[in-house]
Amino acid sequence: MNARRPPDDPLPETGRLAGVDYGTVRIGIAMTDPDRILASPWDTYVRRSPSLDEQYFVRLASEERLVGWVIGWPIHLDGNESGKSREVTTFAHRLRETTGLPVALQDERFSTAFAREVLGEAQLTRKKTKARIDRVAAQILLSAYLESHRAATGQRLDQPDGPTGGFRGPGSLDD
């Protein structure tokens, strides 16, 4: 059992973030755009070995010019840690150490269930759903992080001084 506290670093206010849905076999990855307006599914990484996994994430951070990681925090409904959350703690520390980037944790309760629901509505085959579930779960947890950060800072996307310069895309509630 790992007694280290899970990392929860402050992330830079600007720049591209990656969301990570940790799994022992597959790791779902999502990315924000540099302005952090959207989170998009990116990749499902199939784990190989600790060394190859580290190489993958170092390369990803460099190639995509990431400024931080948001990792899904799998805690129980009552808020207590689970065995999986202790695995995530170890992974998060390793990711921070190997990439040199800050790590923030995001409650991921229900992210995979919600991803299954979203993909179920898309009426994909079981094989296609399995191929996409982890990266969609990463997108959901990264989107939740962006929304909670906006709420905590009072930032709104439709404000002229916000990251979109006042742009509200089609389908906004005021249309």
C-alpha positions, -999 to 999 in steps of 0.1 A, spaced: 0 0 0 13 34 -9 12 59 20 22 89 -1 -3 117 -5 -18 119 -40 -4 149 -59 -27 178 -65 -6 205 -80 -18 238 -92 -19 238 -130 -8 267 -151 -36 290 -161 -30 287 -198 -18 259 -222 -28 225 -232 -38 199 -206 -42 161 -210 -68 141 -191 -60 106 -181 -84 78 -173 -60 53 -157 -64 16 -161 -42 -14 -155 -45 -25 -191 -56 6 -210 -52 43 -203 -76 67 -219 -63 101 -229 -81 133 -238 -67 167 -247 -78 203 -244 -71 229 -270 -45 256 -259 -73 279 -248 -90 252 -228 -124 257 -244 -129 220 -254 -117 186 -242 -115 160 -270 -109 123 -269 -73 116 -280 -60 81 -276 -63 48 -258 -29 37 -248 -24 0 -242 1 -5 -214 32 -24 -222 59 -21 -195 68 7 -170 97 18 -192 77 19 -224 48 36 -207 70 63 -193 85 68 -228 50 72 -243 40 99 -218 72 118 -220 69 118 -258 32 128 -256 40 157 -233 67 170 -255 50 165 -289 17 180 -277 33 208 -257 14 199 -226 15 221 -195 -1 196 -171 -20 164 -164 -55 159 -150 -59 124 -138 -91 107 -129 -94 100 -91 -113 68 -85 -127 72 -50 -157 55 -34 -191 72 -33 -185 81 4 -153 99 -6 -128 73 8 -99 60 -12 -101 27 -30 -74 2 -40 -75 17 -75 -71 52 -61 -38 41 -44 -26 27 -78 -35 61 -94 -15 79 -66 16 58 -76 10 64 -113 4 102 -108 37 106 -88 56 86 -115 40 107 -143 49 140 -125 85 128 -120 91 115 -155 75 143 -174 82 172 -150 47 184 -154 22 192 -126 -6 168 -119 -41 176 -107 -67 150 -96 -103 150 -107 -131 130 -92 -140 104 -118 -169 88 -102 -194 79 -129 -171 90 -158 -169 55 -173 -206 49 -167 -214 82 -184 -191 73 -213 -209 40 -217 -242 58 -218 -229 83 -244 -214 56 -266 -245 35 -262 -266 64 -277 -242 64 -306 -252 28 -314 -217 16 -319 -208 -20 -321 -194 -36 -289 -159 -37 -304 -160 0 -314 -174 9 -279 -146 -9 -262 -120 9 -284 -134 43 -275 -146 40 -239 -114 49 -221 -107 80 -241 -143 92 -238 -141 87 -200 -109 108 -201 -127 135 -221 -156 135 -195 -133 138 -165 -112 165 -183 -143 184 -192 -155 182 -156 -121 196 -145 -124 225 -170 -160 233 -158 -151 231 -121 -121 254 -127 -142 279 -146 -168 278 -118 -142 283 -91 -126 312 -109 -159 328 -120 -148 325 -156 -174 322 -183 -168 314 -219 -192 341 -231 -174 370 -214 -155 393 -238 -124 390 -216 -127 352 -215 -107 328 -237 -131 331 -266 -131 369 -268 -169 369 -264 -176 344 -291 -206 322 -284 -209 294 -309 -241 281 -325 -264 265 -301 -257 288 -271 -286 292 -248 -291 329 -258 -297 321 -295 
